[in-house]
């Protein structure tokens, strides 16, 4: 049965304490013998020195095991071992009467070895530190960008509501009042014609506001969510559309808006380039990713670049930019004679 780390550490501390106690007893014993034999040259210092070295090696040995088990950095163990060896050399130099300071040479060699080890470790650590800093920076930028996009989406929806409930409602009321005024001016045809023209301009302004509001975000998307908005798109599309939606929750406004416009643009392209085709829209959430697929049975051949001009086609290229702004991916598959399939993957984690 494997023992726990705590049990092993406790056993090590007990054995090290026992080792120290035995070494101290032996040192005291030889010191007593030295005293009993008439003192003189203090030879017990060599015994004490040897005993202390064994205890220190015992302690360093445990650190070596920690290095092998990755519980301690090898450089730290190297520093401790170097300090121990230097201390031993200095003690030996002092115990042999001093004189020429010969420990300078082994100390220099040990210091050079430690310096080389430190340089190697730092060269390995610096790239990992840079990578960690870059990764943290990317995480911060991703969070702040997502927050900015959420704020932008919420602000656009507020503008859409203001247009729908404010300016558009006032223009509708104005158009109705102009209609009543026109009825009362039947006996004054010139003025009635001016009122009729004004009512026509008001109607055109209402239509432009509706188109503008629908381009920002349709009310059904804000009120009932992505699934209802996509189903509404399919119902009013000029081509037959089958919607298969398996999204059980409301997603963030920016994700729902991006997914909605991917579907809207794709269906518009189908109706424009393959009016006799039908389409199928699939919405699914898998592993915190919203999958949006639009497939049609048209002639295919859709491209992101205009063959005649070589420039980006605004529709598909705009969809790609919208999706990639959310760290998503857009893939277009459109072989000739088979149809077109557009697949967007949008991160939608909480």
DAZI-V782826 format. One record per pair of residues at least 24 apart in sequence whose ideal C-beta (glycine too) atoms are under 7 Angstrom apart, sorted by sequence separation. I is the first residue (numbers start at 0). J is the second residue. D is the distance in whole Angstrom. If there is no record, write none. Layout:
# DAZI-V782826
I&J&D  I&J&D
This chain:
# DAZI-V782826
26&50&6  59&83&6  85&109&6  174&198&6  177&201&6  273&297&3  25&50&6  84&109&6  224&249&5  225&250&6  272&297&7  273&298&6  240&266&6  269&295&5  174&201&4  266&293&7  22&50&4  55&83&6  81&109&5  173&201&5  174&202&6  265&293&4  269&297&6  303&331&7  262&291&6  225&255&4  229&259&7  232&262&6  236&266&5  261&291&5  301&331&6  22&53&7  170&201&5  174&205&7  224&255&7  228&259&5  232&263&6  238&269&6  258&289&6  262&293&6  22&54&5  81&113&5  238&270&5  301&333&4  225&258&6  229&262&5  237&270&4  258&291&5  268&301&7  300&333&6  170&204&6  171&205&6  225&259&6  232&266&6  236&270&6  299&333&5  19&54&5  52&87&7  78&113&7  170&205&5  220&255&6  254&289&6  299&334&5  300&335&5  18&54&6  77&113&6  220&256&7  238&274&7  243&279&7  246&282&5  299&335&5  237&274&7  245&282&7  299&336&6  167&205&6  170&208&7  238&276&6  239&277&4  240&278&5  241&279&5  242&280&5  243&281&5  244&282&4  245&283&5  246&284&5  298&336&6  299&337&5  301&339&5  18&57&5  77&116&5  220&259&5  238&277&6  250&289&6  299&338&5  216&256&6  238&278&6  240&280&6  299&339&6  167&208&5  297&338&5  15&57&6  48&90&6  74&116&6  166&208&6  167&209&7  296&338&5  297&339&6  15&58&6  74&117&6  295&338&5  294&338&6  295&339&6  48&94&7  74&120&5  162&208&6  268&314&6  294&340&4  233&280&6  292&340&7  293&341&5  162&211&7  163&212&5  11&61&6  44&94&6  162&212&5  264&314&6  292&342&5  229&280&6  291&343&4  159&212&5  229&282&6  264&318&5  290&344&6  291&345&7  163&218&6  159&215&4  226&282&7  288&344&5  289&345&4  158&215&6  159&216&5  225&282&7  261&318&5  288&345&7  288&346&6  289&347&4  287&346&7  288&347&6  155&215&5  156&216&5  287&347&6  155&216&6  260&321&6  261&322&7  287&348&4  284&347&7  257&321&5  156&221&5  257&322&6  257&325&6  254&325&7  253&325&7  265&341&5  261&343&5  258&343&7  258&345&6  257&345&6  254&345&5  254&347&5  156&252&6  251&347&7  250&347&5  153&252&6  152&252&4  152&253&4  149&251&6  149&252&6  149&253&5  152&256&5  148&253&4  148&324&7  148&325&7  141&326&7
